[in-house]
Amino acid sequence: MILTSLNLYQYRLPLDVLLPVGKQRIDHRAGLVLQACARAEGEHRQVEVEIAPLSSIDVDEQVLVGFSRETLAQVQTALTELLPQLDGQHIDTLLDYAEQSPYPSLAFGLSLLHAKLMGKLDAIRPQTATVPLIYHPTDAGKDLLDNKIAALGMHVHSVKVKVAQTSIEDELSLIYGILRTRHDLKLRLDANRGFTLEQAIEFAACLPLDTIEYIEEPCLNPHDNHEFYQAIGIPYALDESLNDPEYQFVMQNGLTALVIKPMLLGSIEKLANLIDTAQSYGVRCIISSSLESSLGISDLAHLAAILTPDEIPGLDTLSAFSQDLIVSSGKKHCLTLAQLEPVAQHAIDSTPQSDLAAAKREEN
């Protein structure tokens, strides 16, 4: 299958409510959409992927820290330079560039583009279940939070709760409030490295331990996670630790899960290798969003069904978005490619000579 055209667009979607990125908050999400067309033996395919590193400016005009290592501008420049090099190339070239790229979001996007052109996601029923995300909204009334908790369906058995965001007292009140409403729930806590070891132990000592599945990145210093586990006995998960370019999986006492954000980690092959290694040690792997738009979330739901079919992914972030992008999630407005700003367009003249000759005969 040969690439016949590649088009790059940028988007900027405002959020209806602020979304947490660690302890920071964002009020919009920006990224790129890469569209590719390819042809082989009469078959023509056109697909789009989202490429959106989680790096921008928060509502306080501060740079987001602790997530993507690359900026959107860097990725956009790299893609603009790359598109002409893909002129008439076989789609497998996308995988070569994915492995060579120093930018995880670009590597993931190119490998995903290849998978979609190959039709690998077509026959897969996406994961429709997700783990609801609960956090203290800083720009909305408490009613919004209360309504979300009250609306949890009986099919929901686990929720993810952001902690290390406000005071310990407020967060314990939130946790016990959730359990008063739904005492059957299991909680996945996410601290985003927001506690010192002492604070993590103090916080966890007040928790109903039998309701906690695990806590993500409990300690500011990840080397303290093991000591936290020894002191309290709550299993922990790794998330931000995976973003380190030098990260290699090492089994640790108390480690129960990896929370995997593909946009931050790299190619699908890299993800699959990490998942295979972790699962061989009995460590759960959970696909999670990097606050992508509906286009990216749809693709992650398909990937979760392929790579982690026995785990419910953490993709409950679309409710904050004001609009959908290309793929509808049911919002009133869904932006199309025609409504996005073009960045680079590269049409490739790959029409077979026989077709050109036929066209000339018709003209005459």
URWONOR-V665102 format. One record per pair of residues at least 24 apart in sequence whose C-alpha atoms are under 6 Angstrom apart, sorted by the first residue. I is the first residue (numbers start at 1). J is the second residue. If there is no record, write none. Layout:
i j
I J
I J
This chain:
i j
1 39
1 40
1 90
2 38
2 39
2 88
2 89
2 90
2 91
3 37
3 38
3 88
3 89
4 37
4 38
4 348
5 36
5 37
5 346
5 347
5 348
6 35
6 36
6 346
7 34
7 35
7 344
7 345
8 33
8 34
8 343
8 344
9 33
9 341
9 342
9 343
10 341
11 340
15 320
15 321
15 322
16 320
16 321
16 322
17 320
22 192
23 165
25 58
26 58
26 59
50 296
51 105
51 109
53 105
68 264
87 348
104 264
104 265
104 266
105 263
105 264
107 266
107 267
108 266
108 267
111 267
126 301
126 302
126 305
127 301
127 305
130 312
130 313
130 314
130 315
131 159
131 314
132 159
132 316
133 160
133 316
134 161
135 161
135 162
157 185
158 185
158 186
158 187
159 187
160 187
160 188
160 189
161 189
162 189
162 190
163 190
163 191
164 191
164 194
186 211
186 212
187 212
187 213
188 213
188 214
188 215
189 215
190 215
190 216
191 216
191 217
191 218
192 217
193 217
193 218
193 219
193 220
194 220
195 219
195 220
196 220
229 254
256 283
257 283
257 284
257 285
258 285
259 286
260 286
260 287
260 288
261 288
261 289
286 313
287 313
288 313
288 314
288 315
289 315
294 324
294 325
294 327
295 325
295 327
